[in-house]
Amino acid sequence: MPLFIQKAQAQNLFERVNRMFSGSRSEGNASGRSRGGATRSQCSQIDSNNLIALVPKNHGGLTTQEYPQFWFYLPFGGDSQSPPAKFRLLDEQKKSVLTKPLLFSLPEKKGIVSISLPSTEKALSVGEKYYWYLNITCVNPEGLNTNISVNGWIQRVEASSDIVNNIQEPGNQPQYIPDAEQDIWYETVSQLAHNRVVYQQGWTNLLSLFQLQEFANSPVYELQRQKE
């Protein structure tokens, strides 16, 4: 593919993602913020960013996946003694979709992390809207806990023929392009994150929406579920 076409696609992608990030919907916004707040501020590793969900300003977006990935900025690392991150998922009637809240171990360093909805849970249904909640705890120098939480929403939709065809015939164009063109936020982020070396500018542009561009060349971590 000619370089000037690649650059044009990257620019169009950023414009599309920027509109997806800045846009608003008149219904169904989850309460809370995409940039989570701490109930106390003593934890020495928490910077001014706190916990951030990589979602649009209306706190959520679309997916075509039965088991999507969720992306966050984690402002501190953990160790073997750190309390786990807790993830909950509710349906529109605010009933739990998960068998029980999912517990995840924290990576050693702060940075961009993902949570995958495990296939052992009930798949997301097309047309349904769900509300997710992430809570993590750090321990300050005095040994007191500080809880940080963030929440948002996700809605599953049918994949368009463009997305299906691009999956069935990889190589025609980068997967993120039809996802972004169809406003499929969660897969757009996942595709850019997983292919951030190839699409470095697009990944950097996405992170810049959250003032996180300093992490564009840093590793990303998929949080691992803790054993029961």
N, C-alpha and C positions, 0 to 999 in steps of 0.2 A: 504494500500500500504506500503510495507516495507520501513523503514527509509532510507536505503542506496539507494533505487531507487528514493525516493523523492529528496535526495541530488544530485544524478546524474542528474535528470531532471533540478533541479535548476541551476547546473553548466552549463549544456548544454544550458539552456535558456539564461544565462548571456553571454555565448560565442556568441550565435546567435544575441542577442540584441546589443552586442558590435560590431559585424560585420555590423549589420544594421546601427548603429550609425556612424561607421567609414567609411563605404563604400561610393562610389560616383557613380553618373550616368553621362553619357557623354552628356545628353541632358536635356533641360528644367529646369535648376536650376533657382529658383527665385533670383532676385537681393536682396541685403541686407544681414543680418546676423541673425543667430538664437539667438545671444545675442545682444539685441537692444542697441542702443546708445542714450544718451540724448543730446539735443542741448545746454543745459546749465547744470551746475553742482551744483547749489546753493541749491537744495532741500535737506534738512538735513536728510531725511529718506532714501535717495537712497544710497545704499552701492556700493561696487566695482563691484557687479554682474550685476546691472541694470536689465532691463526686459529680461527674457530668455524664449524662446519657447522650449519646450521639444520635439525637432525634431532632426533627424540625421544631420550630418555636411553638407549635401547637401540641407538642409532647408526644407525637406518634406518627405512624404512617402505615403504608400498605406492604403486604408480602404475598407471594404466591406459594410459599412453602408450607408444608404440613408441620415441619419442625424447623423454624427459622433460628437465626442467630441474632443476638442482641449485643450492642456494642457500647462500651463505657470508657471513660477516663477514670482510673483509680488513682487517687492522690497520695497513696502511701502503700508501701509493701508490707508483707507479713512474714511470719516465721511459723514454726511448727506449733507454737503456743497461741497463735493469734486466733481470735474467734472467727468463725466462717462468715462469708457473705451469704445472705438469705434471699432467695428469689421466690416470689409468689406470682401466680397467674390466676385471674378471676374472669368469669364470663360477664355478660351484660347485666345479669341478675346479681352480680357480685358474689357468686358462688365459686368456690375454688375449682379450678380445672385440673390441678395436680393432685396426685395421691396424697402428697404432703409437701410442704415447702422444700425447695431444693437448696442444699447447702454446698458451698464451694470454698475450696481453699484459696488463699490469696497468694499471688506470686511474690517473689522476694523484693521486687522493685516496683515503683509506681509506673504507670504508663497506660497504654490502650489495651483493653481486655475485651474478651467476648464471652458470652454465655450461650451455649447451645441447648435448645429444648430437646431433651432426650427422647428417643423413639419408643422408650418403654412407657411413655405417658400418652394420653389421648391426643390425637392429631388435631390441629386447628381446622375448623370447618370453614368452607368457602362462604363468604357473606357475613360471617360472625365477627364481632368486635370483642377484643379482650383487653383487660387492664393488667399491667404488670407492675411489680413493686420490687425494688432492690434495696436491701438494708445491709450496711456493714458497720462494724464496730472497731474502733481503735482504743488503745489503752494509753492514757497520758502518763507523764512521769510520776504522778502521785498515785498511780494504780487505779484511777477511775476510768470508767468506760465513757466513750463518746459515740453516740449513734448518728450515722449519716444515712439518709435515705433519698431515693429519687424514684419517680414513677412516670408512667406514660401509657400509651395504648397502641395496639396493633390490630389490623384487620386483614384477614386473608381474602384474596380475590382470585378469580380464574386467571391463569397465565394466558396472555394473548398469543395469537399464532406466530407473531414475530419472535416472541420469547421462546416458544416451543421449538420453532424451526432453528433458532440459533443454538439451542441446547442439542438438538438432534444432529446438526451439522456444524460442529465447532470449527472455528477458523474463518467463517464468513465475515465476522466482525467481533470485536470484544464483547463479552457477555453483558458488561455494564451498560452498553449503549441502549439496547432495547429496554432494559430495566429502567434506566433513567428517563427514557422517552415516555414510558408508561407510568411514571411517578411511583415506581415500586421502590420505596426508600430503603427498606431493610436489605434487599438483595444488592442494590447499588452500593451501599456501604460495604457489604460483605465482599463483593467482587473487587472493589478498590483495595480493601484491606488485604485480601489474599494475594492480589497481584500488584502490590504497592511498588515493587521494584520495577516492573514493566511500565506501570502507569503512575510513576512517581509524582508528576505534576498534578494529576487529578486527585491523588491521595493527599498531597500537601494542600491543595485548594480546599478539599473537604475539611481537613483539620483546622484550616484557618478560620472557618466559620465559627469554631469554638475557641479560638485563640490558643490552639494546641499544635501549631505548625512546628514547634520545636521537637515534637515527637515523630515527625515525618520519617526520619531515618532510624527510628528506634524499633526494637522488636515489639511484636504484639503477642499477647498471651491469651490462650483459651483457658478459662478457669476450669479446674478439675473438680468434679464432685467428690465430696468427702464420703468415706465409707460410713455406713450406719453403725 
